[in-house]
Amino acid sequence: MDREELQAIFDRIQTGIVIIDPETHTILDINPIAVSLIGRQKGDIVGHECHTFICPAERGRCPITDLHQEIDNSERVIIAGDGTHIPILKTATRARVGGRDLLIESFIDIRDRKVAEERRCALIGYVSEIVMRIREPLLIVQQNLADLAEKTLKGQGNDEEMRAGLLLEAARIRQIAGNLGEVERAIAEERRDIPEAYREFLRGK
């Protein structure tokens, strides 16, 4: 494979790649995907220290050149042209090319993954709160039905009172079922708040 073919792969691969001088941490070359993520012109990136754009917190403690690791696989950040911190999953390693030692860093944008993780954590928290909050109304219904059964066993209360008590608990169960349906819709829509109707039910309104 000749140099032009390698350059074509370098330019077209859908992963950010940066070639760095390990002595000065100067960026020697960068492919279009990495340029796009950083959000600057290639000429404004090449020739500058890598920590200006990638992993600024690593200045002086680069895993490869300072901590002497062979390969570094870790989550880091890119500083975009507008100051935005973009989370990336980065791999860095040494390579010898044309008789010269180089650092090769490749990375992918993981913003979507981070958003998905945040949504998952929010969903887990949401469901946990729902379970915790719905347990009490269900326990109340259970206790009231048990009380009605005990009164029936002992012959206490008349038929009208029993009927009214059963209708009341049936209404509560219907309301709980309705609120669970709302919760199901909220989860499907990735809402982060407890539905207001459910909050009112819990407050006894």
C-alpha positions, 0 to 999 in steps of 0.5 A: 500500500503506497503513501497515497492509499494510506493518506486516502484511508487516513482522510476517510476513516470515520474515527478522529485521528491525530498524529503527535510529536511525543517530545513536544506534544505538537500536532503534526497531522489530523484527519477530517473527522478530528478537525470537524469535532474540534471545530477549527480549521486544520491550519489552526490545529496543526503545529499547536500543542495537543493539550490545547484541544485534547485532554487539557487536564493531562498536560504534564501527565500524559499516560504515554509520554509521562506515565510510560504506558504502552497504550491508553484507552480512556474517556477524555474531552475535546475542547471545541472551537466554541469552548464546548467540552465534547466527551470522547473515547480515546486510544493513544499509543506510540508508533514508529513511522519513517524512522520517527517516533510518533504518538497516534491518537484515535477517538470517537465522539461519545456524546450520544452514549453519554446522553443515553447513560443519563437517560438510563440513570434518570429512568432508573431513578424515576421508576424507583421513585414510582415503586416507592411511592405506589407501595403505600397506596396499595398497602392501604387498599390491602389493609382496608380490604382485609378489614372489610373481610374481618368485619364480614367474618365477625358479622359486623357492619351492614350490607350497605356499609360493606358495599360502600367500602368495596366500591371505595377500594375499587375506585382507589384501585382504578385510580392506581391503575390509571396512574400506572398507565400515565407512568407507562406513557411518561417512561415511553416519552422519557419524562423525568418528573412524576406526573402531576395527577399522580402527585395529587393522588399521593397527596390525597387530593 
